[in-house]
Amino acid sequence: MAIEIFVVTVAVAIQLLVSPIPEASTIKILLSYFAGNCAVLAWQFQTTQAVKTAFPGPKSAAISKLWAANQCRLGRTVLTLKRLHEQYDSDIIRIGPNEVSINNVEAVHTIYKGRYQRGFFYEFRASNGELNLNTTRDYAKHSAWRKIWERAFSPTEILNYNKRVEHHAEKFITILKSQRGAAVNCSKLMDDLMFDITMDLGFGSDAGMQDGMGDGQYIQFLHKYACTVTVLSALRNAGELLCYLPVSAEVKAFRERGKQVVNDRQRSEAVRTDVFRHFLHCELDPGVQFSQTDLNTNALLILGAGTETTSSTASQILRLLAENPCIQSKLRAELDSHCSIETKLTVEMTRNLPYLNAVVSEGLRLVNPVPSGVPAITPPDGVYIGDVYIPGNVEVRIPSQVLMTDSRYFPQGGQFIPERWTGEMPELILDRRAYIPFGYGVHSCIGRQVALNEMRLVVGRVVKEFIISLGELYDAKQFSLQTKDYLTVQLASLPLKFTPRPKNADSNRGGEIYS
């Protein structure tokens, strides 16, 4: 209660500062604010009391959102959720005064079906000037905008993108070859690769990160921005005041970079097709008009969603292959059998490589880039998850990584076993509904096919041309501690060695050399 009273007091002070009302006395204003907020707090107490008493969870989480905000600050949300579900032996745990985490496959369709209300994370971003496909709560606008996004990621457009993905992947391979087997920070190199691809496919722009000519601050801003927004959005009352306060340096810098990207794109007519062309020329949808602010905020979505998620997953898959040399050799054997030394792997060729596809699918399951899930709000009448009732207007999240590693759905869920997807070990998939690497429903990832193409191509090309091993400085415990969950994963430094394969020996000895 003390937190709420403090927030109300701050709100009053700010309101008086930015919008004084000379007709009314300060006392009347204060009384109005406190009366209104007391009514709201009383209603919140009634609606959240059922959540507090019905579901287990940390006592501090029942009192305020400071507990959740601290987990966000530490970047440990998904690990904490996994531990709590195990500690309380419960599919539903309380993680806030009016918030629960659900680890049950039956909840996926129930929570994310149809036009569900999104959680405060998205409301917070929208109220602070970031209204895009991901944050809008106006479903008429969402439907109209999503049609444009879908055209940008149509099969025809994706075919146009593939050659450029291959071009940037070739640069990545060249960089790895230049290191001659020395350990490199795979996280950094992969960020550069994926940002180059995002700028090219998104805006027809050459970012030049892999050439050493790009602005490295873009990616730094992405990381700082994600951390700041995730922490602040966990504090709902404080978040509601932010529209009256100065924007943080990280958020301001990220937004300015987004504006710059849009302005550059608007001043030049791209010589190749890109995603943003569909926003600038939406004649097929005469009812849709993008304001300059709409363009800027949707550009931020392209930059964030197109870089961090794919980069972290691809890097993690390469780490898993380094830790599992037998799987790496098996994948290499498949690549060698389908692609000769003279032939470079293409996006189209990856479609016919079942083990490569299984490796990527297993990586997405085990090291999902949005591990703690996306928040949603239960409908006013509440919902049943099995025979358990969750009241209405409760914020819920399904931590995707916890769900996808649950042994009830994926036996040996914590292990990297691509064979569960090839048909060799069908007993390792008990409920495919629990596989939600790209989300579920109307808010699922719209660029999933491009992301899959990028990961399959990069992983395939690297494994075909290099022996991947862990660098001497790699420490599994430190890597886990320093990797953060800020809604999307931010990887710690990942030292890996990429040793070029010899080209003059038999390939049957573990698949480590060319035929």
C-alpha positions as CSV (number, residue, x, y, z in Angstrom):
1,M,0.0,0.0,0.0
2,A,2.9,2.4,0.8
3,I,4.1,2.0,-2.8
4,E,0.7,2.9,-4.2
5,I,0.4,5.9,-2.0
6,F,3.8,7.1,-3.0
7,V,2.9,6.7,-6.6
8,V,-0.3,8.6,-6.2
9,T,1.5,11.5,-4.5
10,V,4.1,11.7,-7.2
11,A,1.3,11.6,-9.8
12,V,-0.4,14.6,-8.1
13,A,2.8,16.6,-8.0
14,I,3.5,16.0,-11.6
15,Q,0.0,16.8,-12.6
16,L,0.1,20.1,-10.7
17,L,3.5,20.9,-12.3
18,V,2.6,20.1,-15.9
19,S,-1.1,21.0,-15.9
20,P,-2.1,23.3,-13.1
21,I,-5.8,23.9,-12.6
22,P,-6.2,27.4,-11.1
23,E,-10.0,27.1,-10.8
24,A,-9.7,24.4,-8.1
25,S,-7.8,24.5,-4.9
26,T,-4.9,22.1,-4.4
27,I,-6.7,20.5,-1.5
28,K,-9.7,19.6,-3.7
29,I,-7.4,18.2,-6.3
30,L,-5.6,16.1,-3.7
31,L,-8.8,14.8,-2.3
32,S,-10.1,13.9,-5.7
33,Y,-6.9,12.1,-6.6
34,F,-6.8,10.2,-3.3
35,A,-10.5,9.4,-3.3
36,G,-10.2,8.0,-6.9
37,N,-7.1,6.1,-6.2
38,C,-8.5,4.6,-3.0
39,A,-11.5,3.4,-4.9
40,V,-9.2,1.8,-7.5
41,L,-7.0,0.3,-4.8
42,A,-10.0,-1.2,-3.0
43,W,-11.2,-2.7,-6.3
44,Q,-7.7,-4.1,-7.0
45,F,-7.6,-5.6,-3.5
46,Q,-10.9,-7.4,-4.1
47,T,-9.9,-8.7,-7.6
48,T,-6.4,-9.7,-6.6
49,Q,-7.2,-11.3,-3.3
50,A,-8.3,-14.4,-5.1
51,V,-5.1,-14.6,-6.9
52,K,-3.1,-14.1,-3.7
53,T,-4.8,-16.9,-1.9
54,A,-5.5,-19.4,-4.6
55,F,-2.0,-19.8,-6.1
56,P,1.4,-20.5,-4.4
57,G,4.3,-18.1,-4.9
58,P,6.8,-15.9,-3.1
59,K,5.1,-13.7,-0.5
60,S,7.0,-10.7,-1.7
61,A,5.5,-11.1,-5.1
62,A,2.0,-10.9,-3.6
63,I,2.7,-7.6,-2.0
64,S,4.1,-5.5,-4.9
65,K,5.6,-5.7,-8.4
66,L,9.0,-4.7,-7.0
67,W,9.8,-8.4,-6.8
68,A,9.1,-9.0,-10.5
69,A,10.9,-5.8,-11.4
70,N,14.0,-7.0,-9.6
71,Q,13.9,-10.3,-11.5
72,C,13.7,-8.3,-14.7
73,R,16.6,-6.1,-13.6
74,L,18.7,-9.2,-13.0
75,G,17.7,-10.7,-16.3
76,R,16.8,-13.9,-14.5
77,T,13.0,-14.1,-15.1
78,V,12.8,-17.4,-17.0
79,L,15.2,-19.2,-14.6
80,T,13.2,-17.9,-11.6
81,L,9.9,-19.0,-13.1
82,K,11.3,-22.5,-13.8
83,R,12.6,-22.8,-10.3
84,L,9.3,-21.6,-8.7
85,H,7.2,-24.0,-10.8
86,E,9.5,-26.8,-9.6
87,Q,9.7,-25.5,-6.0
88,Y,5.9,-25.3,-5.5
89,D,5.2,-28.3,-7.8
90,S,2.4,-26.3,-9.4
91,D,1.4,-25.5,-13.0
92,I,0.2,-22.0,-11.8
93,I,2.2,-19.8,-9.6
94,R,1.7,-16.2,-8.4
95,I,4.4,-13.8,-9.6
96,G,2.7,-10.5,-8.8
97,P,-0.2,-9.0,-6.9
98,N,-2.4,-9.7,-9.9
99,E,-0.2,-11.9,-12.1
100,V,0.5,-15.6,-12.6
101,S,2.8,-17.8,-14.6
102,I,1.2,-20.9,-16.2
103,N,3.2,-24.0,-17.2
104,N,0.5,-26.1,-18.8
105,V,0.0,-26.9,-22.4
106,E,-3.8,-26.6,-22.1
107,A,-3.3,-22.9,-21.4
108,V,-1.7,-22.1,-24.7
109,H,-4.9,-22.1,-26.8
110,T,-7.1,-20.9,-23.9
111,I,-4.9,-17.8,-23.2
112,Y,-3.7,-16.9,-26.7
113,K,-6.6,-17.8,-28.9
114,G,-8.5,-15.1,-30.8
115,R,-8.2,-11.4,-29.9
116,Y,-6.9,-11.6,-26.4
117,Q,-5.9,-8.5,-24.5
118,R,-2.1,-8.1,-24.2
119,G,-0.3,-7.5,-21.0
120,F,1.0,-4.3,-19.5
121,F,4.4,-4.6,-21.2
122,Y,2.7,-3.8,-24.5
123,E,0.4,-1.2,-23.0
124,F,3.4,0.5,-21.4
125,R,5.3,0.7,-24.6
126,A,2.2,2.0,-26.6
127,S,1.5,4.7,-24.0
128,N,5.0,5.9,-24.2
129,G,4.9,6.5,-27.9
130,E,5.7,3.0,-29.4
131,L,2.5,2.1,-31.2
132,N,3.4,-0.6,-33.7
133,L,2.1,-4.0,-34.8
134,N,3.4,-5.6,-31.6
135,T,2.0,-3.1,-29.1
136,T,-1.3,-1.8,-30.6
137,R,-4.4,-2.9,-28.6
138,D,-6.8,-1.7,-31.4
139,Y,-7.6,-4.9,-33.2
140,A,-9.0,-3.1,-36.2
141,K,-5.7,-1.4,-36.6
142,H,-3.8,-4.6,-35.8
143,S,-5.6,-6.5,-38.5
144,A,-5.0,-3.8,-41.1
145,W,-1.4,-3.5,-40.2
146,R,-0.8,-7.2,-40.1
147,K,-2.0,-7.6,-43.7
148,I,0.7,-5.2,-44.8
149,W,3.3,-7.1,-42.7
150,E,2.1,-10.4,-44.2
151,R,2.6,-9.0,-47.7
152,A,6.1,-8.0,-46.8
153,F,6.8,-11.6,-45.7
154,S,4.9,-13.4,-48.4
155,P,6.5,-16.4,-50.2
156,T,7.2,-14.2,-53.2
157,E,9.0,-11.6,-51.2
158,I,10.9,-14.2,-49.2
159,L,12.3,-15.6,-52.4
160,N,13.6,-12.1,-53.1
161,Y,15.2,-11.9,-49.7
162,N,17.0,-15.3,-49.9
163,K,19.8,-14.3,-52.1
164,R,20.6,-11.4,-49.8
165,V,20.6,-13.7,-46.8
166,E,23.1,-15.9,-48.7
167,H,25.2,-12.9,-49.5
168,H,25.6,-11.8,-45.9
169,A,26.1,-15.4,-44.7
170,E,29.0,-15.7,-47.2
171,K,30.6,-12.6,-45.5
172,F,30.2,-14.3,-42.2
173,I,32.0,-17.4,-43.4
174,T,34.8,-15.3,-44.8
175,I,35.3,-13.6,-41.4
176,L,35.4,-17.0,-39.6
177,K,38.0,-18.2,-42.1
178,S,40.2,-15.2,-41.5
179,Q,40.4,-16.1,-37.8
180,R,42.2,-19.4,-38.7
181,G,40.7,-21.4,-35.9
182,A,41.3,-18.8,-33.2
183,A,38.5,-18.3,-30.6
184,V,36.1,-15.5,-31.4
185,N,33.1,-14.0,-29.7
186,C,30.3,-15.7,-31.6
187,S,27.7,-13.5,-29.9
188,K,29.2,-10.3,-31.3
189,L,29.9,-11.7,-34.8
190,M,26.3,-13.1,-35.0
191,D,24.9,-9.8,-33.9
192,D,26.8,-8.1,-36.7
193,L,25.5,-10.6,-39.2
194,M,21.9,-10.4,-38.2
195,F,21.9,-6.7,-38.0
196,D,23.3,-6.5,-41.5
197,I,20.6,-8.8,-42.7
198,T,17.9,-6.9,-40.9
199,M,18.9,-3.5,-42.3
200,D,19.2,-5.0,-45.8
201,L,15.9,-6.9,-45.8
202,G,14.1,-4.3,-43.7
203,F,15.2,-1.0,-45.3
204,G,17.3,-1.9,-48.4
205,S,20.3,-0.4,-46.5
206,D,23.9,-1.6,-46.2
207,A,24.7,-1.4,-42.5
208,G,28.3,-2.5,-43.0
209,M,28.7,-4.1,-39.5
210,Q,30.5,-7.2,-40.9
211,D,32.7,-5.0,-43.0
212,G,33.8,-3.0,-39.9
213,M,32.2,0.1,-41.3
214,G,28.9,0.1,-39.5
215,D,27.7,2.0,-36.4
216,G,28.1,-0.4,-33.5
217,Q,26.0,1.8,-31.3
218,Y,22.9,0.5,-33.0
219,I,23.2,-2.9,-31.4
220,Q,24.3,-1.4,-28.0
221,F,21.2,0.7,-28.0
222,L,19.1,-2.4,-28.8
223,H,20.5,-4.2,-25.7
224,K,20.2,-1.2,-23.3
225,Y,16.7,-0.3,-24.6
226,A,15.4,-3.9,-24.0
227,C,16.8,-3.9,-20.5
228,T,15.3,-0.5,-19.6
229,V,11.9,-1.1,-21.0
230,T,11.5,-4.6,-19.5
231,V,12.3,-3.4,-16.0
232,L,10.1,-0.3,-16.2
233,S,7.2,-2.2,-17.6
234,A,7.2,-4.5,-14.6
235,L,6.3,-1.5,-12.4
236,R,2.9,-0.7,-13.7
237,N,2.1,2.3,-11.5
238,A,5.5,3.8,-12.1
239,G,5.2,3.1,-15.8
240,E,2.0,5.0,-16.0
241,L,3.8,8.1,-14.8
242,L,6.6,7.9,-17.4
243,C,4.7,9.8,-20.1
244,Y,5.1,12.8,-17.8
245,L,8.8,12.3,-17.2
246,P,11.9,12.7,-19.4
247,V,12.7,9.7,-21.6
248,S,15.7,7.7,-20.5
249,A,18.9,8.2,-22.5
250,E,18.8,4.6,-23.8
251,V,15.2,4.8,-25.0
252,K,15.7,8.2,-26.5
253,A,18.9,7.1,-28.4
254,F,17.1,4.0,-29.7
255,R,14.2,6.0,-31.0
256,E,16.4,8.6,-32.6
257,R,18.3,5.8,-34.4
258,G,15.0,4.4,-35.6
259,K,13.9,7.8,-36.9
260,Q,17.2,8.2,-38.7
261,V,16.8,4.8,-40.4
262,V,13.3,5.8,-41.6
263,N,14.3,9.2,-42.8
264,D,17.2,7.7,-44.8
265,R,14.8,5.2,-46.3
266,Q,12.2,7.9,-47.2
267,R,14.9,10.0,-48.9
268,S,16.0,7.2,-51.2
269,E,14.1,4.8,-53.4
270,A,15.5,1.4,-52.7
271,V,16.9,-0.4,-55.7
272,R,15.8,-3.8,-54.2
273,T,12.7,-4.8,-52.6
274,D,12.5,-4.5,-48.8
275,V,10.0,-4.8,-46.0
276,F,9.6,-1.1,-45.5
277,R,8.5,-0.5,-49.1
278,H,5.2,-2.0,-48.1
279,F,4.7,0.6,-45.4
280,L,5.6,3.5,-47.7
281,H,3.5,2.3,-50.6
282,C,0.3,0.7,-49.1
283,E,-2.0,1.5,-52.1
284,L,-3.6,-1.9,-51.8
285,D,-5.0,-0.9,-48.5
286,P,-6.6,2.6,-49.1
287,G,-8.0,2.6,-45.6
288,V,-4.5,2.4,-44.0
289,Q,-2.5,5.5,-43.4
290,F,0.8,5.5,-41.6
291,S,1.7,8.7,-39.8
292,Q,5.4,9.5,-39.5
293,T,5.2,8.3,-35.9
294,D,3.7,5.0,-37.0
295,L,6.5,4.5,-39.5
296,N,9.1,5.3,-36.9
297,T,7.7,2.9,-34.3
298,N,7.2,0.0,-36.8
299,A,10.8,0.5,-37.9
300,L,11.8,0.0,-34.3
301,L,10.0,-3.3,-34.3
302,I,11.8,-4.4,-37.4
303,L,15.2,-3.5,-35.9
304,G,14.5,-5.2,-32.6
305,A,12.7,-8.4,-33.7
306,G,14.9,-8.9,-36.7
307,T,18.2,-8.9,-34.9
308,E,18.2,-10.1,-31.3
309,T,16.0,-13.1,-31.5
310,T,17.6,-14.7,-34.5
311,S,21.2,-13.8,-33.4
312,S,20.9,-15.3,-30.0
313,T,19.3,-18.5,-31.2
314,A,21.8,-19.1,-34.0
315,S,24.7,-18.5,-31.6
316,Q,23.2,-20.9,-29.0
317,I,22.7,-23.6,-31.6
318,L,26.4,-23.3,-32.6
319,R,27.3,-23.6,-28.9
320,L,25.2,-26.7,-28.5
321,L,26.9,-28.3,-31.5
322,A,30.3,-27.5,-30.0
323,E,29.2,-29.2,-26.8
324,N,27.8,-32.2,-28.7
325,P,30.4,-33.2,-31.3
326,C,28.6,-36.4,-32.3
327,I,25.5,-34.4,-33.3
328,Q,27.8,-32.0,-35.1
329,S,29.4,-34.8,-37.1
330,K,26.1,-36.4,-37.9
331,L,24.8,-33.0,-39.3
332,R,28.1,-32.6,-41.2
333,A,27.6,-36.0,-42.8
334,E,24.2,-35.0,-44.0
335,L,25.5,-31.7,-45.4
336,D,28.3,-33.5,-47.2
337,S,26.0,-36.0,-48.8
338,H,23.8,-33.3,-50.3
339,C,26.3,-30.6,-51.1
340,S,29.7,-31.1,-52.7
341,I,32.8,-29.1,-52.0
342,E,32.3,-27.0,-55.1
343,T,28.6,-26.2,-54.2
344,K,27.7,-23.6,-51.7
345,L,24.7,-24.3,-49.5
346,T,21.6,-22.1,-50.4
347,V,18.4,-21.3,-48.5
348,E,16.5,-23.5,-50.9
349,M,18.8,-26.5,-50.4
350,T,18.2,-26.4,-46.6
351,R,14.6,-27.4,-47.1
352,N,15.7,-30.9,-48.1
353,L,18.0,-31.5,-45.1
354,P,15.9,-33.1,-42.4
355,Y,18.6,-33.3,-39.8
356,L,19.6,-29.7,-40.2
357,N,16.0,-28.7,-39.8
358,A,15.8,-30.9,-36.7
359,V,18.9,-29.3,-35.2
360,V,17.3,-25.8,-35.6
361,S,13.9,-27.0,-34.3
362,E,15.6,-28.5,-31.3
363,G,17.6,-25.3,-30.7
364,L,14.5,-23.2,-30.8
365,R,12.9,-25.5,-28.2
366,L,15.8,-25.6,-25.8
367,V,17.1,-22.1,-26.1
368,N,14.1,-20.0,-27.1
369,P,14.8,-16.3,-27.7
370,V,11.7,-15.2,-25.9
371,P,12.0,-17.6,-22.9
372,S,9.7,-16.1,-20.3
373,G,6.8,-15.7,-22.7
374,V,4.5,-12.8,-23.5
375,P,2.0,-11.4,-21.1
376,A,-1.7,-11.4,-21.7
377,I,-4.9,-10.5,-19.7
378,T,-7.6,-13.0,-18.8
379,P,-11.1,-12.0,-20.1
380,P,-13.4,-10.3,-17.6
381,D,-15.3,-13.6,-16.9
382,G,-12.0,-15.4,-16.2
383,V,-10.8,-18.7,-17.7
384,Y,-10.4,-22.3,-16.7
385,I,-7.1,-24.1,-17.2
386,G,-8.2,-27.7,-16.8
387,D,-10.3,-27.5,-13.7
388,V,-8.5,-24.6,-12.2
389,Y,-10.2,-21.2,-12.4
390,I,-8.2,-18.0,-12.9
391,P,-10.2,-14.8,-12.3
392,G,-10.8,-12.2,-14.9
393,N,-8.4,-9.2,-15.6
394,V,-5.4,-11.2,-14.3
395,E,-2.1,-10.8,-16.1
396,V,-0.8,-14.2,-17.1
397,R,2.2,-15.5,-19.0
398,I,3.2,-18.9,-20.3
399,P,7.0,-19.1,-20.0
400,S,7.7,-20.8,-23.4
401,Q,11.1,-22.2,-22.5
402,V,9.8,-23.8,-19.2
403,L,6.9,-25.3,-21.2
404,M,9.0,-26.6,-24.0
405,T,11.5,-28.3,-21.7
406,D,8.8,-29.9,-19.5
407,S,9.3,-33.7,-19.5
408,R,5.5,-34.2,-19.6
409,Y,5.6,-32.9,-23.1
410,F,9.2,-33.5,-24.2
411,P,10.9,-36.3,-22.3
412,Q,14.5,-35.5,-21.5
413,G,13.5,-31.9,-22.2
414,G,16.7,-30.4,-20.9
415,Q,18.8,-32.3,-23.4
416,F,19.7,-31.4,-27.0
417,I,18.4,-34.3,-29.0
418,P,17.5,-33.4,-32.6
419,E,16.4,-37.0,-33.3
420,R,13.1,-36.2,-31.5
421,W,12.2,-34.2,-34.7
422,T,13.4,-36.7,-37.4
423,G,11.1,-39.6,-36.5
424,E,14.0,-41.6,-35.0
425,M,12.9,-41.0,-31.5
426,P,9.1,-40.2,-31.6
427,E,8.7,-41.1,-28.0
428,L,10.5,-37.9,-27.1
429,I,7.6,-35.8,-28.3
430,L,4.5,-36.5,-26.2
431,D,2.5,-33.3,-26.9
432,R,3.5,-31.2,-29.9
433,R,1.1,-28.4,-28.8
434,A,3.7,-27.4,-26.3
435,Y,6.1,-26.4,-29.1
436,I,5.6,-22.7,-29.5
437,P,9.0,-21.2,-30.5
438,F,7.4,-18.4,-32.5
439,G,4.4,-17.7,-30.2
440,Y,0.8,-18.6,-30.9
441,G,-2.2,-17.0,-32.4
442,V,-2.7,-13.6,-33.9
443,H,0.4,-12.2,-32.3
444,S,2.7,-15.0,-33.4
445,C,6.0,-14.0,-35.1
446,I,5.2,-12.8,-38.6
447,G,8.8,-13.2,-39.8
448,R,9.2,-16.8,-38.7
449,Q,10.0,-18.1,-42.2
450,V,12.8,-15.6,-42.8
451,A,14.2,-16.3,-39.3
452,L,14.2,-20.1,-40.0
453,N,15.9,-19.5,-43.4
454,E,18.6,-17.4,-41.8
455,M,19.3,-19.9,-39.0
456,R,19.3,-23.0,-41.2
457,L,21.6,-21.4,-43.7
458,V,24.1,-20.0,-41.2
459,V,24.2,-23.2,-39.1
460,G,24.5,-25.4,-42.2
461,R,27.2,-23.3,-43.8
462,V,29.3,-23.1,-40.7
463,V,29.0,-26.8,-39.9
464,K,29.9,-27.8,-43.5
465,E,33.0,-25.6,-43.6
466,F,34.3,-25.7,-40.0
467,I,34.9,-27.9,-36.9
468,I,33.2,-26.0,-34.1
469,S,34.6,-26.3,-30.6
470,L,34.4,-24.3,-27.4
471,G,37.1,-21.6,-26.8
472,E,39.5,-22.0,-23.9
473,L,37.8,-19.1,-22.1
474,Y,34.3,-20.5,-22.3
475,D,32.9,-21.2,-18.8
476,A,29.4,-22.7,-18.9
477,K,28.4,-21.4,-15.5
478,Q,29.6,-17.8,-16.2
479,F,27.9,-17.9,-19.6
480,S,24.6,-18.9,-18.0
481,L,24.9,-16.2,-15.3
482,Q,25.8,-13.4,-17.7
483,T,23.2,-14.3,-20.3
484,K,20.1,-12.2,-19.6
485,D,16.4,-12.5,-20.2
486,Y,15.1,-9.0,-21.0
487,L,11.9,-10.5,-22.6
488,T,14.3,-11.4,-25.5
489,V,17.6,-13.1,-24.7
490,Q,20.8,-11.1,-24.5
491,L,23.8,-13.5,-24.8
492,A,27.0,-13.2,-22.8
493,S,30.3,-13.3,-24.6
494,L,30.5,-16.7,-26.3
495,P,34.1,-17.8,-27.2
496,L,33.9,-20.5,-29.9
497,K,36.6,-21.8,-32.3
498,F,35.9,-22.4,-35.9
499,T,38.6,-24.5,-37.4
500,P,38.5,-24.8,-41.3
501,R,38.1,-28.4,-42.5
502,P,40.9,-30.0,-44.5
503,K,39.9,-30.6,-48.1
504,N,41.9,-33.6,-49.1
505,A,40.9,-36.6,-47.0
506,D,38.1,-39.1,-46.5
507,S,34.9,-37.8,-45.1
508,N,33.8,-41.0,-43.4
509,R,35.8,-40.5,-40.3
510,G,33.3,-38.7,-38.2
511,G,32.3,-36.3,-41.0
512,E,35.1,-33.9,-40.1
513,I,36.7,-33.5,-43.5
514,Y,35.6,-33.1,-47.1
515,S,35.1,-35.8,-49.5
